[in-house]
Amino acid sequence: MAKLDAGNTLKRLRNRYRLVIMNDDTYEEVVTFKLSRLSVYVALSTIFVLLVGLTVALIVFTPLKYYIPGYDDMRLGREYRQMKYRVDSLEKQVIYQTQYIDQVRNVLTGNTTIALDTNKLVLPKEETTND
């Protein structure tokens, strides 16, 4: 396999070609372009970079970024966590208040059964001091 020479490759990139667009019915030349491989490569690279730049700008500077999975604004994430903690604490508070109101209602209506403490108390004997 022949080794490619850098000068030969550069020469091939700079060779001029003609692109002619013709009318098929009248064989009239509509447009003629003089191109080289290098100019086509530069043009396609420029178009690619512009499209990528426009796409990135569209995503970064518009609300489309919120539709990207995993994108999370730090401020929104912090607010979400704080709201979650508040809702959890409020749910616990509602449960406690409901239990309290049910117990008060049972006491007022007399529906409570009070378990009496029937354990025998063992009191220590008082020591008497002999003076």
N, CA, C and O atoms as CSV, one atom per row, in Angstrom:
chain,resi,resn,atom,element,x,y,z
A,1,MET,N,N,0.841,-1.164,0.000
A,1,MET,CA,C,0.000,0.000,0.000
A,1,MET,C,C,0.890,1.232,0.000
A,1,MET,O,O,1.833,1.332,0.785
A,2,ALA,N,N,0.590,2.140,-0.862
A,2,ALA,CA,C,1.421,3.335,-1.006
A,2,ALA,C,C,1.145,4.307,0.125
A,2,ALA,O,O,0.010,4.486,0.566
A,3,LYS,N,N,2.224,4.927,0.578
A,3,LYS,CA,C,2.123,5.902,1.647
A,3,LYS,C,C,1.671,7.235,1.051
A,3,LYS,O,O,2.189,7.667,0.021
A,4,LEU,N,N,0.682,7.895,1.717
A,4,LEU,CA,C,0.180,9.165,1.209
A,4,LEU,C,C,1.136,10.278,1.591
A,4,LEU,O,O,1.570,10.377,2.739
A,5,ASP,N,N,1.453,11.100,0.633
A,5,ASP,CA,C,2.332,12.237,0.864
A,5,ASP,C,C,1.467,13.429,1.277
A,5,ASP,O,O,0.398,13.651,0.709
A,6,ALA,N,N,1.934,14.199,2.272
A,6,ALA,CA,C,1.170,15.339,2.769
A,6,ALA,C,C,0.986,16.386,1.674
A,6,ALA,O,O,-0.083,16.989,1.571
A,7,GLY,N,N,1.995,16.604,0.872
A,7,GLY,CA,C,1.893,17.576,-0.217
A,7,GLY,C,C,0.891,17.131,-1.263
A,7,GLY,O,O,0.147,17.945,-1.810
A,8,ASN,N,N,0.875,15.824,-1.542
A,8,ASN,CA,C,-0.056,15.278,-2.525
A,8,ASN,C,C,-1.497,15.410,-2.023
A,8,ASN,O,O,-2.400,15.731,-2.795
A,9,THR,N,N,-1.705,15.161,-0.726
A,9,THR,CA,C,-3.043,15.269,-0.156
A,9,THR,C,C,-3.535,16.709,-0.197
A,9,THR,O,O,-4.691,16.959,-0.540
A,10,LEU,N,N,-2.675,17.650,0.147
A,10,LEU,CA,C,-3.044,19.064,0.111
A,10,LEU,C,C,-3.351,19.496,-1.333
A,10,LEU,O,O,-4.248,20.305,-1.573
A,11,LYS,N,N,-2.595,18.944,-2.281
A,11,LYS,CA,C,-2.821,19.278,-3.691
A,11,LYS,C,C,-4.193,18.761,-4.149
A,11,LYS,O,O,-4.907,19.437,-4.890
A,12,ARG,N,N,-4.548,17.543,-3.691
A,12,ARG,CA,C,-5.854,16.992,-4.060
A,12,ARG,C,C,-6.991,17.810,-3.452
A,12,ARG,O,O,-8.042,17.978,-4.070
A,13,LEU,N,N,-6.772,18.326,-2.218
A,13,LEU,CA,C,-7.809,19.137,-1.574
A,13,LEU,C,C,-8.017,20.457,-2.307
A,13,LEU,O,O,-9.111,21.020,-2.272
A,14,ARG,N,N,-6.989,20.948,-2.962
A,14,ARG,CA,C,-7.085,22.251,-3.634
A,14,ARG,C,C,-7.431,22.138,-5.117
A,14,ARG,O,O,-7.630,23.166,-5.763
A,15,ASN,N,N,-7.509,20.966,-5.667
A,15,ASN,CA,C,-7.906,20.816,-7.079
A,15,ASN,C,C,-9.288,21.425,-7.297
A,15,ASN,O,O,-10.185,21.252,-6.472
A,16,ARG,N,N,-9.451,22.122,-8.383
A,16,ARG,CA,C,-10.702,22.815,-8.680
A,16,ARG,C,C,-11.599,21.895,-9.513
A,16,ARG,O,O,-11.146,21.210,-10.429
A,17,TYR,N,N,-12.872,21.906,-9.163
A,17,TYR,CA,C,-13.888,21.130,-9.877
A,17,TYR,C,C,-15.021,22.075,-10.232
A,17,TYR,O,O,-15.220,23.108,-9.593
A,18,ARG,N,N,-15.759,21.697,-11.268
A,18,ARG,CA,C,-16.889,22.518,-11.689
A,18,ARG,C,C,-18.162,21.699,-11.476
A,18,ARG,O,O,-18.274,20.555,-11.917
A,19,LEU,N,N,-19.115,22.326,-10.786
A,19,LEU,CA,C,-20.437,21.735,-10.578
A,19,LEU,C,C,-21.417,22.538,-11.423
A,19,LEU,O,O,-21.609,23.734,-11.208
A,20,VAL,N,N,-22.029,21.865,-12.381
A,20,VAL,CA,C,-22.942,22.537,-13.307
A,20,VAL,C,C,-24.326,21.945,-13.116
A,20,VAL,O,O,-24.503,20.727,-13.133
A,21,ILE,N,N,-25.311,22.827,-12.933
A,21,ILE,CA,C,-26.708,22.393,-12.844
A,21,ILE,C,C,-27.374,22.838,-14.143
A,21,ILE,O,O,-27.395,24.017,-14.494
A,22,MET,N,N,-27.929,21.816,-14.856
A,22,MET,CA,C,-28.469,22.086,-16.200
A,22,MET,C,C,-29.963,21.772,-16.225
A,22,MET,O,O,-30.450,20.937,-15.464
A,23,ASN,N,N,-30.675,22.456,-17.113
A,23,ASN,CA,C,-32.067,22.154,-17.388
A,23,ASN,C,C,-32.089,20.920,-18.280
A,23,ASN,O,O,-31.458,20.901,-19.337
A,24,ASP,N,N,-32.811,19.894,-17.856
A,24,ASP,CA,C,-32.781,18.612,-18.570
A,24,ASP,C,C,-33.459,18.696,-19.938
A,24,ASP,O,O,-33.094,17.948,-20.845
A,25,ASP,N,N,-34.407,19.564,-20.100
A,25,ASP,CA,C,-35.115,19.655,-21.387
A,25,ASP,C,C,-34.321,20.444,-22.429
A,25,ASP,O,O,-34.242,20.031,-23.586
A,26,THR,N,N,-33.739,21.561,-22.034
A,26,THR,CA,C,-33.071,22.433,-22.999
A,26,THR,C,C,-31.552,22.352,-22.919
A,26,THR,O,O,-30.865,22.976,-23.728
A,27,TYR,N,N,-31.025,21.620,-21.990
A,27,TYR,CA,C,-29.574,21.512,-21.755
A,27,TYR,C,C,-28.931,22.871,-21.523
A,27,TYR,O,O,-27.761,23.080,-21.846
A,28,GLU,N,N,-29.701,23.785,-20.965
A,28,GLU,CA,C,-29.195,25.117,-20.650
A,28,GLU,C,C,-28.580,25.071,-19.254
A,28,GLU,O,O,-29.140,24.468,-18.339
A,29,GLU,N,N,-27.435,25.708,-19.102
A,29,GLU,CA,C,-26.791,25.765,-17.794
A,29,GLU,C,C,-27.558,26.750,-16.925
A,29,GLU,O,O,-27.706,27.919,-17.280
A,30,VAL,N,N,-28.045,26.270,-15.784
A,30,VAL,CA,C,-28.791,27.135,-14.878
A,30,VAL,C,C,-27.828,27.794,-13.905
A,30,VAL,O,O,-27.852,29.013,-13.733
A,31,VAL,N,N,-26.980,26.996,-13.268
A,31,VAL,CA,C,-26.027,27.508,-12.285
A,31,VAL,C,C,-24.719,26.753,-12.450
A,31,VAL,O,O,-24.710,25.554,-12.730
A,32,THR,N,N,-23.611,27.472,-12.272
A,32,THR,CA,C,-22.295,26.853,-12.321
A,32,THR,C,C,-21.520,27.238,-11.062
A,32,THR,O,O,-21.470,28.409,-10.684
A,33,PHE,N,N,-20.922,26.242,-10.425
A,33,PHE,CA,C,-20.101,26.479,-9.234
A,33,PHE,C,C,-18.708,25.961,-9.496
A,33,PHE,O,O,-18.539,24.904,-10.102
A,34,LYS,N,N,-17.696,26.706,-9.038
A,34,LYS,CA,C,-16.323,26.219,-9.053
A,34,LYS,C,C,-15.970,25.884,-7.613
A,34,LYS,O,O,-15.930,26.753,-6.742
A,35,LEU,N,N,-15.719,24.616,-7.387
A,35,LEU,CA,C,-15.496,24.121,-6.027
A,35,LEU,C,C,-14.193,23.358,-5.933
A,35,LEU,O,O,-13.639,22.890,-6.928
A,36,SER,N,N,-13.727,23.251,-4.707
A,36,SER,CA,C,-12.619,22.342,-4.420
A,36,SER,C,C,-13.066,21.482,-3.223
A,36,SER,O,O,-14.033,21.814,-2.537
A,37,ARG,N,N,-12.360,20.393,-2.991
A,37,ARG,CA,C,-12.712,19.541,-1.858
A,37,ARG,C,C,-12.580,20.312,-0.547
A,37,ARG,O,O,-13.383,20.137,0.370
A,38,LEU,N,N,-11.579,21.152,-0.467
A,38,LEU,CA,C,-11.349,21.936,0.743
A,38,LEU,C,C,-12.505,22.908,0.989
A,38,LEU,O,O,-12.960,23.042,2.125
A,39,SER,N,N,-12.985,23.585,-0.051
A,39,SER,CA,C,-14.086,24.540,0.132
A,39,SER,C,C,-15.376,23.817,0.523
A,39,SER,O,O,-16.151,24.340,1.324
A,40,VAL,N,N,-15.617,22.628,-0.025
A,40,VAL,CA,C,-16.806,21.846,0.347
A,40,VAL,C,C,-16.696,21.410,1.802
A,40,VAL,O,O,-17.670,21.473,2.553
A,41,TYR,N,N,-15.498,20.965,2.194
A,41,TYR,CA,C,-15.280,20.546,3.576
A,41,TYR,C,C,-15.497,21.716,4.534
A,41,TYR,O,O,-16.153,21.554,5.562
A,42,VAL,N,N,-14.964,22.875,4.216
A,42,VAL,CA,C,-15.116,24.060,5.070
A,42,VAL,C,C,-16.588,24.474,5.144
A,42,VAL,O,O,-17.079,24.813,6.221
A,43,ALA,N,N,-17.290,24.449,4.016
A,43,ALA,CA,C,-18.696,24.841,4.000
A,43,ALA,C,C,-19.543,23.898,4.849
A,43,ALA,O,O,-20.374,24.348,5.639
A,44,LEU,N,N,-19.335,22.589,4.689
A,44,LEU,CA,C,-20.108,21.622,5.473
A,44,LEU,C,C,-19.774,21.716,6.958
A,44,LEU,O,O,-20.659,21.591,7.805
A,45,SER,N,N,-18.508,21.934,7.274
A,45,SER,CA,C,-18.118,22.089,8.681
A,45,SER,C,C,-18.758,23.333,9.285
A,45,SER,O,O,-19.217,23.301,10.426
A,46,THR,N,N,-18.791,24.418,8.534
A,46,THR,CA,C,-19.404,25.661,9.011
A,46,THR,C,C,-20.894,25.476,9.253
A,46,THR,O,O,-21.423,25.931,10.267
A,47,ILE,N,N,-21.564,24.817,8.333
A,47,ILE,CA,C,-23.002,24.557,8.493
A,47,ILE,C,C,-23.254,23.695,9.722
A,47,ILE,O,O,-24.192,23.949,10.478
A,48,PHE,N,N,-22.419,22.673,9.926
A,48,PHE,CA,C,-22.568,21.800,11.086
A,48,PHE,C,C,-22.385,22.582,12.386
A,48,PHE,O,O,-23.183,22.437,13.313
A,49,VAL,N,N,-21.357,23.396,12.459
A,49,VAL,CA,C,-21.101,24.176,13.676
A,49,VAL,C,C,-22.243,25.164,13.929
A,49,VAL,O,O,-22.661,25.337,15.074
A,50,LEU,N,N,-22.748,25.806,12.887
A,50,LEU,CA,C,-23.869,26.736,13.050
A,50,LEU,C,C,-25.135,26.022,13.547
A,50,LEU,O,O,-25.835,26.528,14.424
A,51,LEU,N,N,-25.418,24.859,12.985
A,51,LEU,CA,C,-26.603,24.118,13.428
A,51,LEU,C,C,-26.477,23.679,14.881
A,51,LEU,O,O,-27.433,23.786,15.649
A,52,VAL,N,N,-25.302,23.186,15.261
A,52,VAL,CA,C,-25.095,22.789,16.654
A,52,VAL,C,C,-25.202,24.006,17.570
A,52,VAL,O,O,-25.819,23.923,18.632
A,53,GLY,N,N,-24.616,25.123,17.177
A,53,GLY,CA,C,-24.683,26.345,17.985
A,53,GLY,C,C,-26.110,26.844,18.142
A,53,GLY,O,O,-26.512,27.234,19.239
A,54,LEU,N,N,-26.883,26.837,17.056
A,54,LEU,CA,C,-28.275,27.268,17.143
A,54,LEU,C,C,-29.105,26.337,18.011
A,54,LEU,O,O,-29.965,26.792,18.764
A,55,THR,N,N,-28.856,25.039,17.913
A,55,THR,CA,C,-29.583,24.078,18.739
A,55,THR,C,C,-29.276,24.280,20.215
A,55,THR,O,O,-30.182,24.288,21.048
A,56,VAL,N,N,-28.007,24.443,20.534
A,56,VAL,CA,C,-27.615,24.670,21.926
A,56,VAL,C,C,-28.200,25.980,22.440
A,56,VAL,O,O,-28.683,26.035,23.571
A,57,ALA,N,N,-28.164,27.028,21.635
A,57,ALA,CA,C,-28.730,28.316,22.042
A,57,ALA,C,C,-30.233,28.206,22.250
A,57,ALA,O,O,-30.773,28.795,23.186
A,58,LEU,N,N,-30.908,27.463,21.392
A,58,LEU,CA,C,-32.348,27.277,21.527
A,58,LEU,C,C,-32.681,26.572,22.832
A,58,LEU,O,O,-33.651,26.929,23.502
A,59,ILE,N,N,-31.895,25.587,23.194
A,59,ILE,CA,C,-32.163,24.848,24.427
A,59,ILE,C,C,-31.793,25.669,25.652
A,59,ILE,O,O,-32.538,25.674,26.632
A,60,VAL,N,N,-30.668,26.359,25.621
A,60,VAL,CA,C,-30.186,27.078,26.805
A,60,VAL,C,C,-31.013,28.319,27.099
A,60,VAL,O,O,-31.299,28.600,28.263
A,61,PHE,N,N,-31.404,29.070,26.073
A,61,PHE,CA,C,-32.045,30.363,26.288
A,61,PHE,C,C,-33.568,30.333,26.197
A,61,PHE,O,O,-34.197,31.391,26.235
A,62,THR,N,N,-34.171,29.174,26.079
A,62,THR,CA,C,-35.627,29.075,26.045
A,62,THR,C,C,-36.092,28.079,27.104
A,62,THR,O,O,-35.267,27.354,27.660
A,63,PRO,N,N,-37.369,28.027,27.391
A,63,PRO,CA,C,-37.877,27.064,28.379
A,63,PRO,C,C,-37.816,25.605,27.931
A,63,PRO,O,O,-38.251,24.718,28.665
A,64,LEU,N,N,-37.289,25.348,26.756
A,64,LEU,CA,C,-37.162,23.958,26.309
A,64,LEU,C,C,-36.242,23.146,27.214
A,64,LEU,O,O,-36.343,21.921,27.269
A,65,LYS,N,N,-35.351,23.824,27.919
A,65,LYS,CA,C,-34.396,23.111,28.773
A,65,LYS,C,C,-35.092,22.345,29.882
A,65,LYS,O,O,-34.539,21.374,30.397
A,66,TYR,N,N,-36.295,22.762,30.262
A,66,TYR,CA,C,-37.001,22.070,31.340
A,66,TYR,C,C,-37.570,20.736,30.879
A,66,TYR,O,O,-37.962,19.920,31.712
A,67,TYR,N,N,-37.624,20.496,29.582
A,67,TYR,CA,C,-38.120,19.225,29.061
A,67,TYR,C,C,-37.019,18.182,28.938
A,67,TYR,O,O,-37.294,17.028,28.610
A,68,ILE,N,N,-35.782,18.571,29.197
A,68,ILE,CA,C,-34.673,17.624,29.130
A,68,ILE,C,C,-34.666,16.804,30.409
A,68,ILE,O,O,-34.650,17.375,31.499
A,69,PRO,N,N,-34.677,15.471,30.307
A,69,PRO,CA,C,-34.667,14.654,31.522
A,69,PRO,C,C,-33.392,14.892,32.329
A,69,PRO,O,O,-32.290,14.922,31.780
A,70,GLY,N,N,-33.558,15.058,33.618
A,70,GLY,CA,C,-32.412,15.247,34.495
A,70,GLY,C,C,-32.012,16.684,34.696
A,70,GLY,O,O,-31.175,16.971,35.552
A,71,TYR,N,N,-32.582,17.599,33.936
A,71,TYR,CA,C,-32.247,19.001,34.120
A,71,TYR,C,C,-32.969,19.499,35.351
A,71,TYR,O,O,-34.182,19.333,35.476
A,72,ASP,N,N,-32.238,20.103,36.252
A,72,ASP,CA,C,-32.838,20.590,37.480
A,72,ASP,C,C,-32.200,21.907,37.854
A,72,ASP,O,O,-30.990,21.991,38.063
A,73,ASP,N,N,-33.013,22.920,37.935
A,73,ASP,CA,C,-32.525,24.212,38.393
A,73,ASP,C,C,-32.308,24.108,39.899
A,73,ASP,O,O,-33.189,23.624,40.610
A,74,MET,N,N,-31.168,24.547,40.396
A,74,MET,CA,C,-30.840,24.401,41.813
A,74,MET,C,C,-31.884,25.073,42.694
A,74,MET,O,O,-32.272,24.519,43.723
A,75,ARG,N,N,-32.335,26.240,42.310
A,75,ARG,CA,C,-33.310,26.961,43.121
A,75,ARG,C,C,-34.632,26.189,43.177
A,75,ARG,O,O,-35.238,26.073,44.242
A,76,LEU,N,N,-35.074,25.665,42.041
A,76,LEU,CA,C,-36.321,24.912,42.011
A,76,LEU,C,C,-36.210,23.622,42.814
A,76,LEU,O,O,-37.159,23.226,43.491
A,77,GLY,N,N,-35.064,22.970,42.741
A,77,GLY,CA,C,-34.869,21.741,43.512
A,77,GLY,C,C,-34.914,22.001,45.005
A,77,GLY,O,O,-35.509,21.230,45.758
A,78,ARG,N,N,-34.283,23.093,45.436
A,78,ARG,CA,C,-34.289,23.451,46.856
A,78,ARG,C,C,-35.711,23.777,47.318
A,78,ARG,O,O,-36.141,23.328,48.380
A,79,GLU,N,N,-36.433,24.556,46.520
A,79,GLU,CA,C,-37.811,24.894,46.869
A,79,GLU,C,C,-38.688,23.642,46.915
A,79,GLU,O,O,-39.556,23.525,47.780
A,80,TYR,N,N,-38.468,22.721,46.003
A,80,TYR,CA,C,-39.242,21.472,45.985
A,80,TYR,C,C,-39.002,20.686,47.265
A,80,TYR,O,O,-39.951,20.182,47.867
A,81,ARG,N,N,-37.744,20.573,47.692
A,81,ARG,CA,C,-37.445,19.837,48.921
A,81,ARG,C,C,-38.057,20.513,50.141
A,81,ARG,O,O,-38.598,19.835,51.015
A,82,GLN,N,N,-37.979,21.845,50.212
A,82,GLN,CA,C,-38.568,22.560,51.341
A,82,GLN,C,C,-40.083,22.367,51.391
A,82,GLN,O,O,-40.651,22.164,52.463
A,83,MET,N,N,-40.723,22.430,50.249
A,83,MET,CA,C,-42.166,22.226,50.212
A,83,MET,C,C,-42.524,20.794,50.609
A,83,MET,O,O,-43.543,20.567,51.261
A,84,LYS,N,N,-41.702,19.842,50.222
A,84,LYS,CA,C,-41.948,18.450,50.583
A,84,LYS,C,C,-41.859,18.274,52.092
A,84,LYS,O,O,-42.691,17.582,52.678
A,85,TYR,N,N,-40.857,18.892,52.740
A,85,TYR,CA,C,-40.725,18.806,54.190
A,85,TYR,C,C,-41.917,19.461,54.887
A,85,TYR,O,O,-42.421,18.932,55.878
A,86,ARG,N,N,-42.367,20.595,54.382
A,86,ARG,CA,C,-43.512,21.276,54.986
A,86,ARG,C,C,-44.773,20.434,54.877
A,86,ARG,O,O,-45.539,20.330,55.835
A,87,VAL,N,N,-44.989,19.837,53.722
A,87,VAL,CA,C,-46.179,19.005,53.528
A,87,VAL,C,C,-46.124,17.803,54.463
A,87,VAL,O,O,-47.140,17.439,55.056
A,88,ASP,N,N,-44.959,17.183,54.604
A,88,ASP,CA,C,-44.835,16.039,55.516
A,88,ASP,C,C,-45.153,16.445,56.947
A,88,ASP,O,O,-45.883,15.740,57.644
A,89,SER,N,N,-44.608,17.584,57.396
A,89,SER,CA,C,-44.865,18.019,58.771
A,89,SER,C,C,-46.334,18.386,58.958
A,89,SER,O,O,-46.903,18.121,60.017
A,90,LEU,N,N,-46.958,18.994,57.945
A,90,LEU,CA,C,-48.377,19.323,58.042
A,90,LEU,C,C,-49.238,18.066,58.092
A,90,LEU,O,O,-50.234,18.028,58.815
A,91,GLU,N,N,-48.870,17.046,57.339
A,91,GLU,CA,C,-49.615,15.787,57.388
A,91,GLU,C,C,-49.526,15.161,58.776
A,91,GLU,O,O,-50.530,14.669,59.291
A,92,LYS,N,N,-48.346,15.172,59.389
A,92,LYS,CA,C,-48.193,14.645,60.741
A,92,LYS,C,C,-49.036,15.448,61.727
A,92,LYS,O,O,-49.683,14.873,62.602
A,93,GLN,N,N,-49.030,16.765,61.591
A,93,GLN,CA,C,-49.797,17.624,62.490
A,93,GLN,C,C,-51.291,17.338,62.367
A,93,GLN,O,O,-51.999,17.303,63.372
A,94,VAL,N,N,-51.768,17.136,61.155
A,94,VAL,CA,C,-53.191,16.819,60.954
A,94,VAL,C,C,-53.536,15.487,61.601
A,94,VAL,O,O,-54.598,15.350,62.209
A,95,ILE,N,N,-52.651,14.506,61.477
A,95,ILE,CA,C,-52.890,13.195,62.109
A,95,ILE,C,C,-52.958,13.345,63.618
A,95,ILE,O,O,-53.850,12.782,64.252
A,96,TYR,N,N,-52.019,14.102,64.212
A,96,TYR,CA,C,-52.024,14.304,65.664
A,96,TYR,C,C,-53.289,15.022,66.116
A,96,TYR,O,O,-53.885,14.644,67.125
A,97,GLN,N,N,-53.704,16.043,65.390
A,97,GLN,CA,C,-54.908,16.782,65.768
A,97,GLN,C,C,-56.153,15.910,65.648
A,97,GLN,O,O,-57.050,16.002,66.485
A,98,THR,N,N,-56.221,15.077,64.632
A,98,THR,CA,C,-57.357,14.175,64.462
A,98,THR,C,C,-57.424,13.189,65.620
A,98,THR,O,O,-58.502,12.936,66.157
A,99,GLN,N,N,-56.288,12.634,66.005
A,99,GLN,CA,C,-56.265,11.708,67.139
A,99,GLN,C,C,-56.701,12.415,68.417
A,99,GLN,O,O,-57.466,11.857,69.204
A,100,TYR,N,N,-56.225,13.627,68.629
A,100,TYR,CA,C,-56.583,14.383,69.826
A,100,TYR,C,C,-58.085,14.665,69.871
A,100,TYR,O,O,-58.722,14.480,70.908
A,101,ILE,N,N,-58.645,15.109,68.754
A,101,ILE,CA,C,-60.074,15.417,68.702
A,101,ILE,C,C,-60.892,14.156,68.932
A,101,ILE,O,O,-61.905,14.208,69.629
A,102,ASP,N,N,-60.480,13.020,68.363
A,102,ASP,CA,C,-61.196,11.757,68.586
A,102,ASP,C,C,-61.156,11.358,70.053
A,102,ASP,O,O,-62.162,10.895,70.591
A,103,GLN,N,N,-60.017,11.527,70.707
A,103,GLN,CA,C,-59.903,11.170,72.124
A,103,GLN,C,C,-60.748,12.088,72.994
A,103,GLN,O,O,-61.397,11.624,73.931
A,104,VAL,N,N,-60.749,13.383,72.699
A,104,VAL,CA,C,-61.587,14.318,73.465
A,104,VAL,C,C,-63.064,13.992,73.258
A,104,VAL,O,O,-63.843,14.020,74.210
A,105,ARG,N,N,-63.451,13.687,72.029
A,105,ARG,CA,C,-64.837,13.323,71.746
A,105,ARG,C,C,-65.230,12.074,72.523
A,105,ARG,O,O,-66.334,12.016,73.066
A,106,ASN,N,N,-64.362,11.079,72.590
A,106,ASN,CA,C,-64.654,9.852,73.329
A,106,ASN,C,C,-64.795,10.133,74.820
A,106,ASN,O,O,-65.662,9.557,75.478
A,107,VAL,N,N,-63.965,11.001,75.354
A,107,VAL,CA,C,-64.062,11.330,76.774
A,107,VAL,C,C,-65.364,12.065,77.060
A,107,VAL,O,O,-66.020,11.774,78.060
A,108,LEU,N,N,-65.751,13.000,76.217
A,108,LEU,CA,C,-66.966,13.776,76.442
A,108,LEU,C,C,-68.232,12.941,76.280
A,108,LEU,O,O,-69.226,13.188,76.962
A,109,THR,N,N,-68.205,11.974,75.399
A,109,THR,CA,C,-69.389,11.126,75.209
A,109,THR,C,C,-69.387,9.941,76.157
A,109,THR,O,O,-70.393,9.239,76.260
A,110,GLY,N,N,-68.295,9.703,76.845
A,110,GLY,CA,C,-68.237,8.594,77.807
A,110,GLY,C,C,-67.947,7.260,77.167
A,110,GLY,O,O,-68.232,6.226,77.771
A,111,ASN,N,N,-67.413,7.236,76.016
A,111,ASN,CA,C,-67.109,5.983,75.315
A,111,ASN,C,C,-65.723,5.455,75.630
A,111,ASN,O,O,-65.196,4.629,74.885
A,112,THR,N,N,-65.142,5.900,76.682
A,112,THR,CA,C,-63.785,5.468,76.978
A,112,THR,C,C,-63.801,4.377,78.026
A,112,THR,O,O,-64.629,4.363,78.937
A,113,THR,N,N,-62.906,3.510,77.876
A,113,THR,CA,C,-62.694,2.502,78.914
A,113,THR,C,C,-61.339,2.794,79.505
A,113,THR,O,O,-60.303,2.667,78.853
A,114,ILE,N,N,-61.378,3.185,80.751
A,114,ILE,CA,C,-60.135,3.540,81.407
A,114,ILE,C,C,-59.577,2.289,82.053
A,114,ILE,O,O,-60.233,1.655,82.878
A,115,ALA,N,N,-58.388,1.950,81.678
A,115,ALA,CA,C,-57.741,0.780,82.277
A,115,ALA,C,C,-57.172,1.216,83.621
A,115,ALA,O,O,-56.290,2.070,83.702
A,116,LEU,N,N,-57.707,0.602,84.671
A,116,LEU,CA,C,-57.245,0.955,86.005
A,116,LEU,C,C,-55.926,0.273,86.287
A,116,LEU,O,O,-55.686,-0.857,85.860
A,117,ASP,N,N,-55.098,0.957,86.993
A,117,ASP,CA,C,-53.809,0.397,87.365
A,117,ASP,C,C,-54.006,-0.384,88.648
A,117,ASP,O,O,-54.239,0.202,89.705
A,118,THR,N,N,-53.914,-1.700,88.565
A,118,THR,CA,C,-54.165,-2.548,89.737
A,118,THR,C,C,-52.887,-3.138,90.300
A,118,THR,O,O,-52.935,-4.078,91.092
A,119,ASN,N,N,-51.784,-2.616,89.914
A,119,ASN,CA,C,-50.524,-3.118,90.441
A,119,ASN,C,C,-50.371,-2.667,91.897
A,119,ASN,O,O,-50.741,-1.556,92.275
A,120,LYS,N,N,-49.821,-3.558,92.676
A,120,LYS,CA,C,-49.604,-3.247,94.081
A,120,LYS,C,C,-48.356,-2.378,94.189
A,120,LYS,O,O,-47.311,-2.681,93.614
A,121,LEU,N,N,-48.492,-1.310,94.929
A,121,LEU,CA,C,-47.364,-0.421,95.114
A,121,LEU,C,C,-46.524,-0.922,96.272
A,121,LEU,O,O,-47.036,-1.234,97.347
A,122,VAL,N,N,-45.257,-0.992,96.038
A,122,VAL,CA,C,-44.339,-1.377,97.096
A,122,VAL,C,C,-43.614,-0.107,97.509
A,122,VAL,O,O,-42.793,0.441,96.774
A,123,LEU,N,N,-43.954,0.345,98.732
A,123,LEU,CA,C,-43.338,1.567,99.219
A,123,LEU,C,C,-42.180,1.206,100.133
A,123,LEU,O,O,-42.292,0.277,100.932
A,124,PRO,N,N,-41.101,1.907,100.031
A,124,PRO,CA,C,-39.988,1.602,100.932
A,124,PRO,C,C,-40.347,2.051,102.361
A,124,PRO,O,O,-41.020,3.059,102.576
A,125,LYS,N,N,-39.872,1.267,103.304
A,125,LYS,CA,C,-40.144,1.589,104.702
A,125,LYS,C,C,-39.267,2.752,105.115
A,125,LYS,O,O,-38.114,2.886,104.706
A,126,GLU,N,N,-39.863,3.574,105.934
A,126,GLU,CA,C,-39.114,4.722,106.393
A,126,GLU,C,C,-38.130,4.285,107.446
A,126,GLU,O,O,-38.456,3.499,108.335
A,127,GLU,N,N,-36.960,4.786,107.343
A,127,GLU,CA,C,-35.957,4.458,108.342
A,127,GLU,C,C,-36.060,5.446,109.487
A,127,GLU,O,O,-36.235,6.649,109.293
A,128,THR,N,N,-35.950,4.918,110.639
A,128,THR,CA,C,-35.954,5.782,111.798
A,128,THR,C,C,-34.539,5.930,112.292
A,128,THR,O,O,-33.779,4.963,112.352
A,129,THR,N,N,-34.205,7.109,112.632
A,129,THR,CA,C,-32.862,7.340,113.104
A,129,THR,C,C,-32.855,7.401,114.631
A,129,THR,O,O,-33.716,8.033,115.243
A,130,ASN,N,N,-31.916,6.766,115.206
A,130,ASN,CA,C,-31.792,6.752,116.680
A,130,ASN,C,C,-30.777,7.786,117.088
A,130,ASN,O,O,-29.576,7.594,116.895
A,131,ASP,N,N,-31.223,8.825,117.623
A,131,ASP,CA,C,-30.306,9.867,118.103
A,131,ASP,C,C,-30.230,9.889,119.570
A,131,ASP,O,O,-29.505,10.705,120.138
